[in-house]
């Protein structure tokens, strides 16, 4: 079996992106009070009582637009577990026939790595404790392996779903449920089609985070043509929603499905994610969950133009507020934007109100890193003197050199990565967000093809062994 990747190089994740780019009525009732006093003299017969007109009940007021909360456990893939003092331990994980490894967060303490290769007949699945580097369990799957769901992406505790594709049967994909603690197989089911993938709730363009729904009773997964809600014990489909039902075709290899809170989007059509029934409205925007609410943005590819960030009411599809932005950042509670006028602001995700204005920051992206608000140049070919800027609530700020990407570490350091060259490796630098001082550095060079990578909460080293295998070690 031969695996190939267009253009070669180290594969990266390609996350699917869906196709997108009051008044109240009050009634005042006046009640007449009749006071009766005792009398000792005869009184004349009373007049007939006046007739009472019964008014029809008032129509209920139209619903007020309310941005829909999107609750769940927030798993920040941009936070890497590294020691604050820079004293690293490297723990051997495995020697595997592979060219690269792709990690997915399992829960607060563990990660699953899928080690794959361009020419390898099987992929390795390795679950590890991301604090100690201990391999909890390891297995292999024939053909291409992929993570379909973990507790961090699905909200279903104790299980990891892995898809595999047997080259002898290109028209079928096997999904297997493993115990996340032991690796024991709990269930397995074969699905039609050459791919079954992960369909989870994420913070999308606003943050590098997945959001596990609370009290999840099932999985949502996707094939190229349909989204399926699966029983977590048997993997039997409970609900199936197809793109054909809504006139939505494949885009970049499949129908664009997306989850945001308790709503499944088929293209822009809103569907109840508990039972698969239509909510009766659609949007041309791309939904996401951020800062505890349901928001939308259009699809933005290579355009650097401002775009609309809006707060969404999923009862009606109405946008309750809107800001023109060039960058968005979020935590599980806070939302920050750089406006179309290049102004840095913190806004209320429920109302869109501006809570804090930092003034102009230029053509910048914004991130929330190690508890700090950080802006950096929005263009990739930044000049040699490009700098990232750390802002604080008092308006004081400092800067540090910026080349390519920014992450953050435990407990509270900003991580800046330089890319390096073919002959000279890059460097990972940890910066104290309160002072701007460099705390430690780590070479992430490419000597003999060796490289250090950071994703899904961990840093790991991939070292070619020269025989079609690579050695994987956790840096912690």
DRENPAKE-287735 format. One record per residue (C-alpha): residue in one letter; x, y, z. Coordinates in steps of 0.2 Angstrom, whole numbers, plus 5000, padded with zeros to 4 digits. Example, Ala and Ser with C-alpha at 12.3 -4.5 7.8 and 13.67 -1.06 7.14 Angstrom:
<sites>
a506249785039
s506849955036
</sites>
This chain:
<sites>
x500050005000
x500650174996
x500150335005
x500550504996
x500350685001
x500150814988
x501650934988
x502650825001
x503350895017
x502550875034
x500650855033
x499650975043
x497850965049
x496551025037
x495051065047
x493451075036
x492651245035
x490851255030
x490351355014
x489951525019
x490751695017
x480752265099
x479652325106
x478452265120
x476552285120
x475852325137
x474052335143
x473452455156
x471952395166
x470952515176
x469952445190
x468452535198
x468252515217
x466552525224
x466452575243
x464752515251
x464252605267
x462852555278
x461152655277
x459652665288
x458452745275
x457652655260
x458552665244
x457852665226
x458052515215
x459752505208
x460052535189
x460552395178
x462352355179
x463352425164
x463852295152
x465652235152
x466652225136
x467852075135
x469452115125
x470251975115
x471951925123
x473452025117
x474651935106
x476351895114
x477752015111
x478951955098
x480551865105
x481951975109
x483551935100
x484751845112
x486451775108
x486351585112
x487551525126
x488651375121
x489151285137
x490551155138
x492251105144
x493651215135
x495151125129
x496551245123
x497651155111
x498751315110
x499351285128
x500851175129
x501351075145
x503251135147
x504151165163
x504251345168
x506151335172
x506651265155
x507351105163
x506650975151
x506450785152
x506350685136
x505350525138
x505450385125
x503750345118
x503950225103
x504950175088
x503650165074
x503550145055
x503050325051
x503550495044
x502550605056
x501350605071
x499650695073
x499050725091
x497250745098
x496850795116
x495950655125
x495650745142
x496550855154
x497950735157
x498150625141
x498450645122
x498250515108
x499550515094
x499250435077
x500950395069
x500750385050
x501850375035
x501850395016
x502350215012
x501750115028
x500449985028
x499750025045
x499650175057
x500150165076
x498950235089
x499750285105
x498950355121
x500050445133
x500050535149
x500550705144
x501350755161
x502450595164
x502650535146
x502050365151
x501250265136
x499550215143
x499250095128
x499650075110
x498949985095
x499049985076
x497649995063
x497749945045
x497950085032
x497550255037
x497050285055
x496150445061
x495450505077
x493550515076
x493150565094
x493850585111
x493150645127
x493850825124
x492950835107
x491350735110
x490950755128
x490750565129
x491850505143
x493050355144
x493050315125
x494150355110
x493450325092
x494750275079
x494350255060
x495350145049
x495250105031
x495649925024
x496449945007
x495549785001
x493849865003
x493950044998
x492050064999
x492050045018
x492750125034
x492850035051
x492550135067
x493250065083
x492850115101
x494250095113
x494350115132
x495350275134
x496050205150
x496550025144
x496450015125
x495149875126
x493949865111
x492249915117
x491249915100
x491649915081
x490549955066
x490849965047
x490150115038
x489950145019
x491150255011
x493050285011
x493050405026
x492250435043
x492850595052
x492750695068
x491350815070
x491550915086
x491251085093
x492651205092
x493151395094
x493551405076
x494351565070
x494351635088
x495451515097
x496451355095
x495151255106
x493951115106
x492351115117
x491650965124
x489750975127
x489150935144
x488150775147
x488350715129
x487250575125
x487950525109
x489350555096
x489150665080
x490250605066
x490250635047
x490550545031
x490750635015
x488950635012
x488050625029
x488150675047
x487750535059
x487250535078
x487950375085
x487450275101
x489050285112
x488950105117
x488550015100
x489050145087
x487350115079
x486650275070
x485250355079
x485050505067
x485650525050
x485650695041
x486250705023
x486750855012
x485550794999
x484050835011
x484551015011
x485251034993
x487051044999
x488350964989
x490150914993
x491451054995
x493251014996
x492950824998
x491350815008
x489750905013
x490151045025
x489450995042
x489851095058
x489251085076
x489051245087
x488251205104
x486651105101
x486451155083
x487151055068
x487351155052
x487251075035
x488051205024
x487051355032
x485451255036
x485151245055
x484651075062
x484351025080
x485850915085
x484850815097
x483550735085
x484150795068
x482550905064
x482651065054
x482551225064
x481851315049
x483151445046
x484851455038
x486351575038
x487651615025
x488951635039
x490051505048
x489551465066
x490751445080
x490751435099
x491851565108
x491751645125
x490251545130
x489151595116
x488751555098
x489551675086
x489751675067
x490951735054
x491051725035
x492251605027
x493851705024
x495251625014
x496651735007
x495751895009
x496452015021
x494852125021
x493852155037
x492352035040
x490852035051
x490851945068
x489151925074
x488151855089
x486951725084
x485151685091
x484951505086
x483051505089
x482851615073
x484551635065
x484551825069
x486151915072
x485952015088
x487552115086
x488952135073
x490752205072
x491852225057
x493452145062
x495152085055
x495551965070
x494651885084
x495251795100
x494351705114
x494451605130
x493051515138
x492451675145
x493251825136
x493151895118
x494352015110
x494452085093
x495452195082
x494152305072
x494152355054
x494952515060
x496352425068
x495752455086
x496052325099
x494452305110
x493752175122
x491852155119
x490352075128
x489951915118
x488151925124
x487852105119
x489252155108
x489552305119
x491352365120
x492052335138
x493852395135
x494652495121
x496552485119
x496652605104
x497552575088
x498652425086
x498952425067
x498652285055
x498752155069
x498151985074
x497551955092
x497851805104
x497551765122
x499151695128
x499651645146
x498251765153
x498951915142
x498251995127
x499551985113
x499452065096
x500652025081
x500852065063
x499451995053
x500551965037
x501651815035
x503151895027
x503452005042
x505052115041
x506552065052
x506152185065
x504352135067
x503752125085
x502352055095
x501552165108
x500852115125
x499552225132
x498852235150
x497352315158
x498252475162
x498752505145
x500652475148
x501452365135
x503052285130
x503652195114
x504752055108
x505351995091
x504051895081
x504351785067
x503051655064
x501951585078
x501451605096
x500851485109
x500851475128
x501351355141
x500951295158
x500951385170
x501051555162
x502351595148
x502151645130
x503051535117
x503751615102
x504451505088
x505651545074
x505651435059
x507451415055
x508251365038
x508751195030
x510451215037
x510051295054
x508551245065
x507351365073
x507151405091
x505751405104
x505851545116
x504851565132
x504451745138
x503751805154
x502151895150
x502352015165
x504152075161
x504552025143
x506051935149
x506651775140
x506551635153
x507251485142
x507551435124
x507451265116
x508151225099
x506851155087
x508051115073
x508050995058
x509750915060
x509650755050
x507750775048
x507450785067
x506150905072
x505250965087
x503350995086
x502051075097
x500151035096
x498750975107
x499551025123
x501150935121
x502950955113
x503750805105
x505250755095
x505250655079
x506950575075
x507150475059
x508050305062
x508550285044
x507550125041
x505850185038
x505550215056
x505550365068
x505850385086
x504550485096
x504950565112
x503950675123
x504750845129
x504050885146
</sites>
